[in-house]
């Protein structure tokens, strides 16, 4: 299992633990409400959830604060 796949699993578990469905539409909406930069796309969050990519550091920080998890 690679780092991207492990990130995707942790992200899905964190979403469920925080009371959210681990779906791209939910992640896109909730993330963009909290992120100060350019809004992320549905395709980007889908790649995060599928384990195709890992967000940049600034986005990881937003995810960590929102979901109350460690940023690494």
PDB file of N, CA, C and O in Angstrom:
ATOM      1  N   UNK A   1       0.846  -1.178   0.000  1.00  0.00           N
ATOM      2  CA  UNK A   1       0.000   0.000   0.000  1.00  0.00           C
ATOM      3  C   UNK A   1       0.899   1.252   0.000  1.00  0.00           C
ATOM      4  O   UNK A   1       1.840   1.348   0.788  1.00  0.00           O
ATOM      5  N   UNK A   2       0.598   2.196  -0.886  1.00  0.00           N
ATOM      6  CA  UNK A   2       1.450   3.371  -0.972  1.00  0.00           C
ATOM      7  C   UNK A   2       0.914   4.524  -0.123  1.00  0.00           C
ATOM      8  O   UNK A   2      -0.167   4.436   0.460  1.00  0.00           O
ATOM      9  N   UNK A   3       1.688   5.596  -0.066  1.00  0.00           N
ATOM     10  CA  UNK A   3       1.353   6.747   0.779  1.00  0.00           C
ATOM     11  C   UNK A   3       0.017   7.390   0.378  1.00  0.00           C
ATOM     12  O   UNK A   3      -0.764   7.797   1.238  1.00  0.00           O
ATOM     13  N   UNK A   4      -0.234   7.477  -0.926  1.00  0.00           N
ATOM     14  CA  UNK A   4      -1.483   8.099  -1.393  1.00  0.00           C
ATOM     15  C   UNK A   4      -2.698   7.274  -0.980  1.00  0.00           C
ATOM     16  O   UNK A   4      -3.719   7.823  -0.565  1.00  0.00           O
ATOM     17  N   UNK A   5      -2.583   5.969  -1.096  1.00  0.00           N
ATOM     18  CA  UNK A   5      -3.677   5.087  -0.702  1.00  0.00           C
ATOM     19  C   UNK A   5      -3.924   5.180   0.805  1.00  0.00           C
ATOM     20  O   UNK A   5      -5.070   5.218   1.252  1.00  0.00           O
ATOM     21  N   UNK A   6      -2.849   5.215   1.577  1.00  0.00           N
ATOM     22  CA  UNK A   6      -2.987   5.311   3.025  1.00  0.00           C
ATOM     23  C   UNK A   6      -3.599   6.661   3.412  1.00  0.00           C
ATOM     24  O   UNK A   6      -4.408   6.731   4.337  1.00  0.00           O
ATOM     25  N   UNK A   7      -3.216   7.733   2.706  1.00  0.00           N
ATOM     26  CA  UNK A   7      -3.817   9.035   2.961  1.00  0.00           C
ATOM     27  C   UNK A   7      -5.324   8.985   2.700  1.00  0.00           C
ATOM     28  O   UNK A   7      -6.115   9.485   3.500  1.00  0.00           O
ATOM     29  N   UNK A   8      -5.714   8.379   1.578  1.00  0.00           N
ATOM     30  CA  UNK A   8      -7.134   8.291   1.217  1.00  0.00           C
ATOM     31  C   UNK A   8      -7.917   7.554   2.295  1.00  0.00           C
ATOM     32  O   UNK A   8      -9.017   7.977   2.651  1.00  0.00           O
ATOM     33  N   UNK A   9      -7.377   6.470   2.815  1.00  0.00           N
ATOM     34  CA  UNK A   9      -8.061   5.717   3.868  1.00  0.00           C
ATOM     35  C   UNK A   9      -8.205   6.542   5.136  1.00  0.00           C
ATOM     36  O   UNK A   9      -9.262   6.541   5.766  1.00  0.00           O
ATOM     37  N   UNK A  10      -7.132   7.252   5.513  1.00  0.00           N
ATOM     38  CA  UNK A  10      -7.196   8.094   6.718  1.00  0.00           C
ATOM     39  C   UNK A  10      -8.205   9.227   6.541  1.00  0.00           C
ATOM     40  O   UNK A  10      -8.938   9.562   7.471  1.00  0.00           O
ATOM     41  N   UNK A  11      -8.239   9.815   5.345  1.00  0.00           N
ATOM     42  CA  UNK A  11      -9.171  10.900   5.079  1.00  0.00           C
ATOM     43  C   UNK A  11     -10.619  10.411   5.177  1.00  0.00           C
ATOM     44  O   UNK A  11     -11.464  11.072   5.781  1.00  0.00           O
ATOM     45  N   UNK A  12     -10.897   9.259   4.586  1.00  0.00           N
ATOM     46  CA  UNK A  12     -12.248   8.703   4.643  1.00  0.00           C
ATOM     47  C   UNK A  12     -12.666   8.422   6.086  1.00  0.00           C
ATOM     48  O   UNK A  12     -13.788   8.740   6.481  1.00  0.00           O
ATOM     49  N   UNK A  13     -11.768   7.828   6.870  1.00  0.00           N
ATOM     50  CA  UNK A  13     -12.072   7.527   8.274  1.00  0.00           C
ATOM     51  C   UNK A  13     -12.294   8.806   9.062  1.00  0.00           C
ATOM     52  O   UNK A  13     -13.187   8.862   9.907  1.00  0.00           O
ATOM     53  N   UNK A  14     -11.494   9.836   8.797  1.00  0.00           N
ATOM     54  CA  UNK A  14     -11.632  11.111   9.507  1.00  0.00           C
ATOM     55  C   UNK A  14     -12.961  11.780   9.176  1.00  0.00           C
ATOM     56  O   UNK A  14     -13.601  12.359  10.054  1.00  0.00           O
ATOM     57  N   UNK A  15     -13.378  11.704   7.921  1.00  0.00           N
ATOM     58  CA  UNK A  15     -14.665  12.278   7.527  1.00  0.00           C
ATOM     59  C   UNK A  15     -15.808  11.579   8.264  1.00  0.00           C
ATOM     60  O   UNK A  15     -16.694  12.238   8.808  1.00  0.00           O
ATOM     61  N   UNK A  16     -15.786  10.260   8.281  1.00  0.00           N
ATOM     62  CA  UNK A  16     -16.832   9.486   8.949  1.00  0.00           C
ATOM     63  C   UNK A  16     -16.833   9.795  10.450  1.00  0.00           C
ATOM     64  O   UNK A  16     -17.892   9.988  11.046  1.00  0.00           O
ATOM     65  N   UNK A  17     -15.648   9.840  11.053  1.00  0.00           N
ATOM     66  CA  UNK A  17     -15.539  10.117  12.491  1.00  0.00           C
ATOM     67  C   UNK A  17     -16.080  11.505  12.842  1.00  0.00           C
ATOM     68  O   UNK A  17     -16.590  11.717  13.942  1.00  0.00           O
ATOM     69  N   UNK A  18     -15.966  12.447  11.900  1.00  0.00           N
ATOM     70  CA  UNK A  18     -16.452  13.808  12.121  1.00  0.00           C
ATOM     71  C   UNK A  18     -17.929  13.958  11.745  1.00  0.00           C
ATOM     72  O   UNK A  18     -18.495  15.043  11.879  1.00  0.00           O
ATOM     73  N   UNK A  19     -18.556  12.871  11.273  1.00  0.00           N
ATOM     74  CA  UNK A  19     -19.977  12.901  10.977  1.00  0.00           C
ATOM     75  C   UNK A  19     -20.320  13.262   9.539  1.00  0.00           C
ATOM     76  O   UNK A  19     -21.451  13.652   9.251  1.00  0.00           O
ATOM     77  N   UNK A  20     -19.361  13.137   8.640  1.00  0.00           N
ATOM     78  CA  UNK A  20     -19.590  13.452   7.225  1.00  0.00           C
ATOM     79  C   UNK A  20     -19.519  12.192   6.388  1.00  0.00           C
ATOM     80  O   UNK A  20     -18.784  11.261   6.715  1.00  0.00           O
ATOM     81  N   UNK A  21     -20.287  12.162   5.300  1.00  0.00           N
ATOM     82  CA  UNK A  21     -20.193  11.053   4.351  1.00  0.00           C
ATOM     83  C   UNK A  21     -18.887  11.201   3.573  1.00  0.00           C
ATOM     84  O   UNK A  21     -18.559  12.309   3.147  1.00  0.00           O
ATOM     85  N   UNK A  22     -18.135  10.122   3.375  1.00  0.00           N
ATOM     86  CA  UNK A  22     -16.861  10.208   2.650  1.00  0.00           C
ATOM     87  C   UNK A  22     -17.074  10.263   1.138  1.00  0.00           C
ATOM     88  O   UNK A  22     -16.616   9.393   0.397  1.00  0.00           O
ATOM     89  N   UNK A  23     -17.779  11.303   0.700  1.00  0.00           N
ATOM     90  CA  UNK A  23     -18.092  11.458  -0.722  1.00  0.00           C
ATOM     91  C   UNK A  23     -17.458  12.743  -1.248  1.00  0.00           C
ATOM     92  O   UNK A  23     -17.347  13.724  -0.512  1.00  0.00           O
ATOM     93  N   UNK A  24     -17.043  12.747  -2.513  1.00  0.00           N
ATOM     94  CA  UNK A  24     -16.406  13.944  -3.082  1.00  0.00           C
ATOM     95  C   UNK A  24     -17.248  15.203  -2.977  1.00  0.00           C
ATOM     96  O   UNK A  24     -16.718  16.277  -2.693  1.00  0.00           O
ATOM     97  N   UNK A  25     -18.565  15.089  -3.201  1.00  0.00           N
ATOM     98  CA  UNK A  25     -19.408  16.292  -3.158  1.00  0.00           C
ATOM     99  C   UNK A  25     -19.425  16.912  -1.763  1.00  0.00           C
ATOM    100  O   UNK A  25     -19.412  18.135  -1.621  1.00  0.00           O
ATOM    101  N   UNK A  26     -19.454  16.069  -0.742  1.00  0.00           N
ATOM    102  CA  UNK A  26     -19.453  16.546   0.645  1.00  0.00           C
ATOM    103  C   UNK A  26     -18.102  17.186   0.969  1.00  0.00           C
ATOM    104  O   UNK A  26     -18.043  18.280   1.529  1.00  0.00           O
ATOM    105  N   UNK A  27     -17.030  16.499   0.614  1.00  0.00           N
ATOM    106  CA  UNK A  27     -15.687  17.005   0.893  1.00  0.00           C
ATOM    107  C   UNK A  27     -15.438  18.320   0.165  1.00  0.00           C
ATOM    108  O   UNK A  27     -14.888  19.257   0.745  1.00  0.00           O
ATOM    109  N   UNK A  28     -15.836  18.394  -1.092  1.00  0.00           N
ATOM    110  CA  UNK A  28     -15.637  19.623  -1.873  1.00  0.00           C
ATOM    111  C   UNK A  28     -16.353  20.800  -1.209  1.00  0.00           C
ATOM    112  O   UNK A  28     -15.754  21.857  -1.008  1.00  0.00           O
ATOM    113  N   UNK A  29     -17.617  20.623  -0.873  1.00  0.00           N
ATOM    114  CA  UNK A  29     -18.407  21.709  -0.275  1.00  0.00           C
ATOM    115  C   UNK A  29     -17.827  22.156   1.067  1.00  0.00           C
ATOM    116  O   UNK A  29     -17.590  23.344   1.284  1.00  0.00           O
ATOM    117  N   UNK A  30     -17.605  21.207   1.951  1.00  0.00           N
ATOM    118  CA  UNK A  30     -17.147  21.546   3.301  1.00  0.00           C
ATOM    119  C   UNK A  30     -15.728  22.115   3.299  1.00  0.00           C
ATOM    120  O   UNK A  30     -15.427  23.037   4.058  1.00  0.00           O
ATOM    121  N   UNK A  31     -14.860  21.569   2.449  1.00  0.00           N
ATOM    122  CA  UNK A  31     -13.492  22.079   2.379  1.00  0.00           C
ATOM    123  C   UNK A  31     -13.485  23.521   1.876  1.00  0.00           C
ATOM    124  O   UNK A  31     -12.815  24.378   2.452  1.00  0.00           O
ATOM    125  N   UNK A  32     -14.221  23.786   0.813  1.00  0.00           N
ATOM    126  CA  UNK A  32     -14.219  25.125   0.216  1.00  0.00           C
ATOM    127  C   UNK A  32     -14.819  26.179   1.149  1.00  0.00           C
ATOM    128  O   UNK A  32     -14.490  27.359   1.026  1.00  0.00           O
ATOM    129  N   UNK A  33     -15.687  25.781   2.073  1.00  0.00           N
ATOM    130  CA  UNK A  33     -16.210  26.710   3.069  1.00  0.00           C
ATOM    131  C   UNK A  33     -15.113  27.181   4.018  1.00  0.00           C
ATOM    132  O   UNK A  33     -15.214  28.264   4.595  1.00  0.00           O
ATOM    133  N   UNK A  34     -14.070  26.376   4.179  1.00  0.00           N
ATOM    134  CA  UNK A  34     -13.027  26.641   5.164  1.00  0.00           C
ATOM    135  C   UNK A  34     -11.702  27.108   4.556  1.00  0.00           C
ATOM    136  O   UNK A  34     -10.832  27.608   5.270  1.00  0.00           O
ATOM    137  N   UNK A  35     -11.551  26.948   3.259  1.00  0.00           N
ATOM    138  CA  UNK A  35     -10.265  27.241   2.610  1.00  0.00           C
ATOM    139  C   UNK A  35     -10.250  28.671   2.082  1.00  0.00           C
ATOM    140  O   UNK A  35     -11.210  29.129   1.462  1.00  0.00           O
ATOM    141  N   UNK A  36      -9.157  29.360   2.335  1.00  0.00           N
ATOM    142  CA  UNK A  36      -9.038  30.785   1.970  1.00  0.00           C
ATOM    143  C   UNK A  36      -8.535  31.000   0.550  1.00  0.00           C
ATOM    144  O   UNK A  36      -8.624  32.114   0.034  1.00  0.00           O
ATOM    145  N   UNK A  37      -8.014  29.974  -0.086  1.00  0.00           N
ATOM    146  CA  UNK A  37      -7.446  30.111  -1.428  1.00  0.00           C
ATOM    147  C   UNK A  37      -8.477  29.830  -2.517  1.00  0.00           C
ATOM    148  O   UNK A  37      -9.685  29.860  -2.280  1.00  0.00           O
ATOM    149  N   UNK A  38      -7.972  29.559  -3.698  1.00  0.00           N
ATOM    150  CA  UNK A  38      -8.835  29.220  -4.831  1.00  0.00           C
ATOM    151  C   UNK A  38      -9.598  27.933  -4.515  1.00  0.00           C
ATOM    152  O   UNK A  38      -8.993  26.956  -4.074  1.00  0.00           O
ATOM    153  N   UNK A  39     -10.919  27.915  -4.733  1.00  0.00           N
ATOM    154  CA  UNK A  39     -11.698  26.711  -4.416  1.00  0.00           C
ATOM    155  C   UNK A  39     -11.181  25.474  -5.157  1.00  0.00           C
ATOM    156  O   UNK A  39     -10.742  25.556  -6.304  1.00  0.00           O
ATOM    157  N   UNK A  40     -11.245  24.346  -4.483  1.00  0.00           N
ATOM    158  CA  UNK A  40     -10.821  23.099  -5.120  1.00  0.00           C
ATOM    159  C   UNK A  40     -11.982  22.523  -5.916  1.00  0.00           C
ATOM    160  O   UNK A  40     -13.143  22.857  -5.677  1.00  0.00           O
ATOM    161  N   UNK A  41     -11.658  21.665  -6.850  1.00  0.00           N
ATOM    162  CA  UNK A  41     -12.666  21.090  -7.735  1.00  0.00           C
ATOM    163  C   UNK A  41     -13.135  19.726  -7.225  1.00  0.00           C
ATOM    164  O   UNK A  41     -12.487  19.084  -6.398  1.00  0.00           O
ATOM    165  N   UNK A  42     -14.272  19.318  -7.744  1.00  0.00           N
ATOM    166  CA  UNK A  42     -14.807  17.990  -7.451  1.00  0.00           C
ATOM    167  C   UNK A  42     -13.789  16.918  -7.842  1.00  0.00           C
ATOM    168  O   UNK A  42     -13.580  15.951  -7.109  1.00  0.00           O
ATOM    169  N   UNK A  43     -13.156  17.102  -9.011  1.00  0.00           N
ATOM    170  CA  UNK A  43     -12.175  16.118  -9.491  1.00  0.00           C
ATOM    171  C   UNK A  43     -10.979  16.013  -8.544  1.00  0.00           C
ATOM    172  O   UNK A  43     -10.450  14.922  -8.330  1.00  0.00           O
ATOM    173  N   UNK A  44     -10.555  17.137  -7.982  1.00  0.00           N
ATOM    174  CA  UNK A  44      -9.407  17.123  -7.059  1.00  0.00           C
ATOM    175  C   UNK A  44      -9.726  16.327  -5.800  1.00  0.00           C
ATOM    176  O   UNK A  44      -8.937  15.485  -5.372  1.00  0.00           O
ATOM    177  N   UNK A  45     -10.885  16.597  -5.212  1.00  0.00           N
ATOM    178  CA  UNK A  45     -11.213  15.860  -3.986  1.00  0.00           C
ATOM    179  C   UNK A  45     -11.477  14.393  -4.276  1.00  0.00           C
ATOM    180  O   UNK A  45     -11.211  13.536  -3.434  1.00  0.00           O
ATOM    181  N   UNK A  46     -11.994  14.099  -5.450  1.00  0.00           N
ATOM    182  CA  UNK A  46     -12.192  12.692  -5.817  1.00  0.00           C
ATOM    183  C   UNK A  46     -10.842  11.971  -5.874  1.00  0.00           C
ATOM    184  O   UNK A  46     -10.722  10.823  -5.446  1.00  0.00           O
ATOM    185  N   UNK A  47      -9.831  12.659  -6.409  1.00  0.00           N
ATOM    186  CA  UNK A  47      -8.483  12.057  -6.450  1.00  0.00           C
ATOM    187  C   UNK A  47      -7.935  11.838  -5.039  1.00  0.00           C
ATOM    188  O   UNK A  47      -7.254  10.843  -4.790  1.00  0.00           O
ATOM    189  N   UNK A  48      -8.220  12.747  -4.123  1.00  0.00           N
ATOM    190  CA  UNK A  48      -7.785  12.557  -2.734  1.00  0.00           C
ATOM    191  C   UNK A  48      -8.440  11.315  -2.141  1.00  0.00           C
ATOM    192  O   UNK A  48      -7.773  10.499  -1.506  1.00  0.00           O
ATOM    193  N   UNK A  49      -9.738  11.175  -2.348  1.00  0.00           N
ATOM    194  CA  UNK A  49     -10.483  10.058  -1.753  1.00  0.00           C
ATOM    195  C   UNK A  49     -10.158   8.719  -2.406  1.00  0.00           C
ATOM    196  O   UNK A  49     -10.277   7.674  -1.767  1.00  0.00           O
ATOM    197  N   UNK A  50      -9.753   8.741  -3.664  1.00  0.00           N
ATOM    198  CA  UNK A  50      -9.410   7.493  -4.370  1.00  0.00           C
ATOM    199  C   UNK A  50      -7.959   7.097  -4.160  1.00  0.00           C
ATOM    200  O   UNK A  50      -7.560   5.989  -4.519  1.00  0.00           O
ATOM    201  N   UNK A  51      -7.171   7.983  -3.588  1.00  0.00           N
ATOM    202  CA  UNK A  51      -5.760   7.674  -3.385  1.00  0.00           C
ATOM    203  C   UNK A  51      -4.917   7.940  -4.608  1.00  0.00           C
ATOM    204  O   UNK A  51      -3.844   7.358  -4.763  1.00  0.00           O
ATOM    205  N   UNK A  52      -5.393   8.821  -5.488  1.00  0.00           N
ATOM    206  CA  UNK A  52      -4.624   9.182  -6.680  1.00  0.00           C
ATOM    207  C   UNK A  52      -3.668  10.341  -6.424  1.00  0.00           C
ATOM    208  O   UNK A  52      -2.667  10.492  -7.124  1.00  0.00           O
ATOM    209  N   UNK A  53      -3.979  11.162  -5.415  1.00  0.00           N
ATOM    210  CA  UNK A  53      -3.106  12.290  -5.107  1.00  0.00           C
ATOM    211  C   UNK A  53      -3.258  12.690  -3.647  1.00  0.00           C
ATOM    212  O   UNK A  53      -4.209  12.298  -2.971  1.00  0.00           O
ATOM    213  N   UNK A  54      -2.298  13.480  -3.179  1.00  0.00           N
ATOM    214  CA  UNK A  54      -2.301  14.005  -1.814  1.00  0.00           C
ATOM    215  C   UNK A  54      -2.324  15.523  -1.925  1.00  0.00           C
ATOM    216  O   UNK A  54      -1.593  16.089  -2.738  1.00  0.00           O
ATOM    217  N   UNK A  55      -3.148  16.194  -1.124  1.00  0.00           N
ATOM    218  CA  UNK A  55      -3.225  17.658  -1.215  1.00  0.00           C
ATOM    219  C   UNK A  55      -1.922  18.337  -0.823  1.00  0.00           C
ATOM    220  O   UNK A  55      -1.082  17.759  -0.132  1.00  0.00           O
ATOM    221  N   UNK A  56      -1.772  19.566  -1.275  1.00  0.00           N
ATOM    222  CA  UNK A  56      -0.616  20.385  -0.897  1.00  0.00           C
ATOM    223  C   UNK A  56      -0.678  20.692   0.599  1.00  0.00           C
ATOM    224  O   UNK A  56      -1.717  20.521   1.238  1.00  0.00           O
ATOM    225  N   UNK A  57       0.441  21.143   1.139  1.00  0.00           N
ATOM    226  CA  UNK A  57       0.555  21.362   2.585  1.00  0.00           C
ATOM    227  C   UNK A  57      -0.499  22.320   3.137  1.00  0.00           C
ATOM    228  O   UNK A  57      -1.049  22.075   4.210  1.00  0.00           O
ATOM    229  N   UNK A  58      -0.788  23.405   2.422  1.00  0.00           N
ATOM    230  CA  UNK A  58      -1.779  24.360   2.934  1.00  0.00           C
ATOM    231  C   UNK A  58      -3.167  23.720   3.026  1.00  0.00           C
ATOM    232  O   UNK A  58      -3.936  24.021   3.939  1.00  0.00           O
ATOM    233  N   UNK A  59      -3.476  22.848   2.089  1.00  0.00           N
ATOM    234  CA  UNK A  59      -4.765  22.159   2.107  1.00  0.00           C
ATOM    235  C   UNK A  59      -4.803  21.088   3.202  1.00  0.00           C
ATOM    236  O   UNK A  59      -5.840  20.869   3.829  1.00  0.00           O
ATOM    237  N   UNK A  60      -3.676  20.432   3.422  1.00  0.00           N
ATOM    238  CA  UNK A  60      -3.608  19.452   4.502  1.00  0.00           C
ATOM    239  C   UNK A  60      -3.874  20.128   5.845  1.00  0.00           C
ATOM    240  O   UNK A  60      -4.533  19.556   6.713  1.00  0.00           O
ATOM    241  N   UNK A  61      -3.362  21.342   6.012  1.00  0.00           N
ATOM    242  CA  UNK A  61      -3.558  22.084   7.257  1.00  0.00           C
ATOM    243  C   UNK A  61      -5.042  22.375   7.476  1.00  0.00           C
ATOM    244  O   UNK A  61      -5.548  22.231   8.589  1.00  0.00           O
ATOM    245  N   UNK A  62      -5.731  22.781   6.419  1.00  0.00           N
ATOM    246  CA  UNK A  62      -7.167  23.060   6.521  1.00  0.00           C
ATOM    247  C   UNK A  62      -7.928  21.784   6.873  1.00  0.00           C
ATOM    248  O   UNK A  62      -8.807  21.800   7.735  1.00  0.00           O
ATOM    249  N   UNK A  63      -7.591  20.683   6.209  1.00  0.00           N
ATOM    250  CA  UNK A  63      -8.239  19.400   6.510  1.00  0.00           C
ATOM    251  C   UNK A  63      -8.016  19.013   7.969  1.00  0.00           C
ATOM    252  O   UNK A  63      -8.943  18.576   8.651  1.00  0.00           O
ATOM    253  N   UNK A  64      -6.785  19.176   8.442  1.00  0.00           N
ATOM    254  CA  UNK A  64      -6.442  18.790   9.812  1.00  0.00           C
ATOM    255  C   UNK A  64      -7.217  19.611  10.833  1.00  0.00           C
ATOM    256  O   UNK A  64      -7.735  19.064  11.806  1.00  0.00           O
ATOM    257  N   UNK A  65      -7.299  20.916  10.616  1.00  0.00           N
ATOM    258  CA  UNK A  65      -8.021  21.771  11.557  1.00  0.00           C
ATOM    259  C   UNK A  65      -9.520  21.457  11.536  1.00  0.00           C
ATOM    260  O   UNK A  65     -10.153  21.354  12.587  1.00  0.00           O
ATOM    261  N   UNK A  66     -10.075  21.308  10.345  1.00  0.00           N
ATOM    262  CA  UNK A  66     -11.507  21.028  10.212  1.00  0.00           C
ATOM    263  C   UNK A  66     -11.874  19.692  10.853  1.00  0.00           C
ATOM    264  O   UNK A  66     -12.825  19.619  11.632  1.00  0.00           O
ATOM    265  N   UNK A  67     -11.125  18.635  10.531  1.00  0.00           N
ATOM    266  CA  UNK A  67     -11.458  17.287  10.985  1.00  0.00           C
ATOM    267  C   UNK A  67     -10.818  16.939  12.318  1.00  0.00           C
ATOM    268  O   UNK A  67     -10.996  15.832  12.826  1.00  0.00           O
ATOM    269  N   UNK A  68     -10.072  17.883  12.886  1.00  0.00           N
ATOM    270  CA  UNK A  68      -9.391  17.709  14.174  1.00  0.00           C
ATOM    271  C   UNK A  68      -8.497  16.473  14.190  1.00  0.00           C
ATOM    272  O   UNK A  68      -8.601  15.606  15.057  1.00  0.00           O
ATOM    273  N   UNK A  69      -7.614  16.432  13.192  1.00  0.00           N
ATOM    274  CA  UNK A  69      -6.647  15.338  13.095  1.00  0.00           C
ATOM    275  C   UNK A  69      -5.251  15.933  12.909  1.00  0.00           C
ATOM    276  O   UNK A  69      -5.106  17.123  12.627  1.00  0.00           O
ATOM    277  N   UNK A  70      -4.247  15.108  13.066  1.00  0.00           N
ATOM    278  CA  UNK A  70      -2.867  15.549  12.847  1.00  0.00           C
ATOM    279  C   UNK A  70      -2.638  15.792  11.353  1.00  0.00           C
ATOM    280  O   UNK A  70      -3.087  14.993  10.532  1.00  0.00           O
ATOM    281  N   UNK A  71      -1.942  16.890  10.980  1.00  0.00           N
ATOM    282  CA  UNK A  71      -1.756  17.191   9.558  1.00  0.00           C
ATOM    283  C   UNK A  71      -0.876  16.200   8.816  1.00  0.00           C
ATOM    284  O   UNK A  71      -0.941  16.156   7.587  1.00  0.00           O
ATOM    285  N   UNK A  72      -0.067  15.413   9.484  1.00  0.00           N
ATOM    286  CA  UNK A  72       0.774  14.452   8.762  1.00  0.00           C
ATOM    287  C   UNK A  72      -0.003  13.204   8.543  1.00  0.00           C
ATOM    288  O   UNK A  72       0.510  12.254   7.952  1.00  0.00           O
TER     289      UNK A  72
END
